[in-house]
């Protein structure tokens, strides 16, 4: 199978984007791994499949594969690249588009400065919906929100369409992300595994963040991870309603008023296009 692809990145989180709006594309896990492989394929954190939606009032649907070959629910940086892609390919002329993912409906808005704002939907705090097993644990309550004591540290647990466990660290640059991240990701209390966030609070409107992503390892940024960290920080009383998140690949701006949807604004750009034989 010969595929045309577009390589894109959003704050250093990189993607292979495939256009399945004209004809369906079915990828095996092995083919997804090949595309994402940085030595034998194109190289990317995730593969995005752009499709038309059959739902009235919804413009597109897209599917997300980690470079491990697993299909996953959500990716905030990918959503920003998605809206730039459909504009650049002439698939829509709308500046605001509605998009379905595996489990959410997103509204994406292209700004005049080239950045993209994504309505990421409302966070989910019910442990059963994350999913997270809290049985036998006694949480610490801080500012009206729970920190759950795990062997790897106290974590705030929530979902942004995918599961997140966020812990606060004094200095994110020397945090043991490489060793603790996999232990959080694969912790038995998260039956679907989890994205592990490490947050340093610099000021009430600024944090530094590293994320060990489920199935992908540490990535330069993580859009849903940035949302999860800011939402957790607001609930815990550490942050204001608008926060700049300094990831290793760039800055994302997250806004959450304490209820309803979280908004994420950040960059997205095309790197190159090409073809590959799978």
Beta strands, then each sheet from edge to edge (+ up, - down):
strand 1: 2-10
strand 2: 13-19
strand 3: 46-52
strand 4: 60-66
strand 5: 71-72
strand 6: 96-100
strand 7: 105-110
strand 8: 116-122
strand 9: 140-142
strand 10: 145-150
strand 11: 153-159
strand 12: 163-168
strand 13: 195-203
strand 14: 206-213
strand 15: 217-219
strand 16: 242-247
strand 17: 250-255
strand 18: 261-266
strand 19: 269-277
sheet 1: 5+ 4- 3+ 2+ 1- 19+
sheet 2: 5+ 4- 6- 7+ 8- 18+ 17- 16+ 14+ 13- 12- 11+ 10- 9+
sheet 3: 5+ 4- 6- 7+ 8- 18+ 17- 16+ 14+ 15-
end
